[in-house]
């Protein structure tokens, strides 16, 4: 252990844990400040003092110690601490500047580092930079580790919902619109919309033509979930998986009761290996019965949406190592499949999950 780093000792961690479990902040603060006199360069001690000040409601004190720790060590743990200290003081532009500097120098945001995107995402949301806020929210989900994050998943969902809601309200106010239907594609134009999209998607040199055209349509019909839904679909086709999640979330929060939006959100999350959210939204889909879908769905298409949700749930649970629940989800997928579900899943995807579950069963048997 370094002579200047008492925080690396087991005794330090044990005593810190006892104080935190007891929520005895005043005594913890006195103990840490005493250690700091002896170990003035121990950035972990300094960071832990910042946390105690934060819990005691002294945000300025928390920031001062976080800045001191960050000047000694720009670790992900201390960067996240700094970001939240600045956020709590409503210094949102400084949060963003800190995160942009940190992101420019790092390329691994696993573990607790993912939480830095939550701080910057909410800061951007409050500054009405909705596009960047959504990108940060998705970045948090992509890197999020449930075992170490300090951010509640409900708060992430609330942030994304807020981004979509405020984005639409802001755009309506800017245009002077009072009726959200003004931003919908008129019914008489829907056939032309789909014909044009199909034409662009069928081009041999399509590249991103369909994507760009949809973005141009969105400028006028900005409250129409169908445009966001098709943007998500096209992004998946073009290999823009992370961008697909952004559009899928927008479509879903515009029309949460529409199964097609939920279906696209689940697929987009699954493609990006955002497994916890894949399971959460798949469960929401599986609350439906085939008869609950509106007249726009054939029976086979309704079964297909349910089958896809069950499959994506099974696949995500396999990646998470939750095999008993994965087996149940895959059995449900097979049930819908046997009933004639029109799901469009590829055989190799299905076989991969089936093989994984088979190997797990063989290991248990042996």
WOMOHU-V215375 format. One record per run of one state. SS is the DSSP state (a for helix, b for strand, c for the rest). FROM is the first residue (numbers start at 1). LEN is the number of residues. If there is no record, write none. Layout:
ss | from | len
SS | FROM | LEN
SS | FROM | LEN
//
This chain:
ss | from | len
c | 1 | 5
a | 6 | 3
c | 9 | 1
a | 10 | 13
c | 23 | 2
a | 25 | 14
c | 39 | 4
a | 43 | 13
c | 56 | 3
a | 59 | 14
c | 73 | 3
a | 76 | 13
c | 89 | 3
a | 92 | 14
c | 106 | 5
a | 111 | 16
c | 127 | 3
a | 130 | 14
c | 144 | 9
a | 153 | 23
c | 176 | 4
a | 180 | 4
c | 184 | 3
a | 187 | 15
c | 202 | 7
a | 209 | 12
c | 221 | 4
a | 225 | 13
c | 238 | 3
a | 241 | 14
c | 255 | 4
a | 259 | 13
c | 272 | 3
a | 275 | 11
c | 286 | 4
a | 290 | 3
c | 293 | 6
a | 299 | 22
c | 321 | 2
a | 323 | 16
c | 339 | 8
a | 347 | 19
c | 366 | 1
//
